[in-house]
Amino acid sequence: MDASQQDRLSLMKSLDESFREVRKLILAEWNKENVHSLGMTHGRMLIILAEQGPQKASSLAESLRITGGGVTGITDRLIELGYVTRERSEQDRRAVVLNLTDEGKAMVQAMMAVREKVMKKLFRGMSTEDMTVALELFKKMSANMLGEE
């Protein structure tokens, strides 16, 4: 491995460490504001249900990139808190869909306020240009991980 390859590898490691640190800080900030100890995946599930309406567990698993068992565990907790219900689909009575309750809708609004607060803190001092460049870089990284060109 030549010097430029070593420099590139070193830079990638530094980026990885920085990414992990930022992720930890975001999670810590989220948890500080979190009223029911809901994880970020719990929140993402509630937001998907709010934005897209009733969903099958399998669709949620795909959207959240987790297993069906993971969706079941998260759903059980959200049902226990009164945020989600399991109901028969109106289109296919054999299918069960997850639906947001009024309490769940209120929680989504509260979570969106926390999300906005965290984002404002995260992007403080960054120009629109900085954020645009960062967005393009994250899109490239996502495409790389998904195997897209």
N, C-alpha and C positions, 0 to 999 in steps of 0.2 A: 504494500500500500504506500503510495507516494505522499508527500507532505500535503498536497491540496486535498487528497482524499481523506487524510487524517483530520485536516482542518474542517472539512465538511462534516465528517462524522462527529467531531467534537461540537460543532455548531448544532447539529441535530439533537445531540444529547442535551445541550443547554436549552434548546427550545422545548424538548420533552419535559425537562425539569420545571421550566417556567410555566408550561401549560398545566402541569400537575399542581403546581403551587397556586395558580390562579383558580383552578377548579376547586381546590380545598378552601380557598378564601371565599369563593362564591357560595359554596355549601355551608360554610360557617355563618356567613351573613344570612343566608336563607333560614338556617336553623335558629338563629337568634330571633327572628321575626315570626317563627312558625308556632302557631297556637296549639295544634293538636299533634305535634311531632310527626307530621306527614312528610314522607320522603319526597324527593323531587319527582320520582316516577309516579307517586300517588297524585301529585299535582298535575303532572303532564296528562295522566289519564282523565282527571276531571276537566281539564282544559279541552282535550279532544272531544269529550262528550258534550261540552258546552258549545263548541264550534261546529261539530258535525252531527249532533243528535245521537239517538240510540245506536249502539254498536254491538255486534257479536264479540265475544271474548277473543275469538281468533283474529278478528280485524284489529282489535286493540293490541294484541300480542305482536302482530306484524308492525303496526305503527310505532309501538314502543320499543321494538326489537328485543322483546323478552319472550320467555316460554309461556305456554298456556297455563302451566302451574304457577308461574309468577303472577300472571293476571288474576288467577283465582285467589291467591293470597292477598293481593292488593285490594281486589274487589271485596273480599270478606271484611277487611278492615274498614273500607269506605261504607259498606252496608251497615256495619256496627255503629259507625258514627252518624248514620242517617243521611249520607251524601248521595248514595247510589241505590237503585233498586234493580232486581232481576225481574224481567217481565217477558211474557210470550210475545213474539214478534207479531205485529198486525198483518204483515205480508205472508208469513209462514208460521203457523201456530206451533209447529214442531221446534222452531228455533227460539232460543232464549237470547234476549238482548239486555244490555246494561243501559240504564237510563239515569239521568241526573234528577235529583229531587230539588225542591225549592231551597232546602238547606245547602245542597251541593252547589246550586247556582250562586247563592250568597257567598259560599266559601271561594268559588272561582273569582268573584269580584275582589274579595279580600286578598287572594293570592296574586291577582294581577297588580294590585297596588304594591304588594311587597316586591314583586318582580320588577316593577317600574323603579322602585326605590333602589334596588340592588343594581339595576342597569345604569341608573344615573350615577351611582357611586363608581361603578366599574369603568364607565366611559368619561368620567370627569376629566377635563383638561385635554380631551382628544378633539381634534377638528373633524369636520364632516369628511374631509379627505382621508384622515387617518382611519376612520371607521370604515370608509368605502374600501380602502386597501385591505384592511383586516378581513372584511367580509369576502372579498375576492380570494384571499388566501385560504380562508376556512372552506369556501366552496371547492377550491382545488384539492384541499386535503380530504374533504368528504368524497369527492369524485375518485381520488386515488384509492381510498379505503373501500369504496364500492366497486372498484375495478373498471370505472368508466374512463373514457379518454377525454 
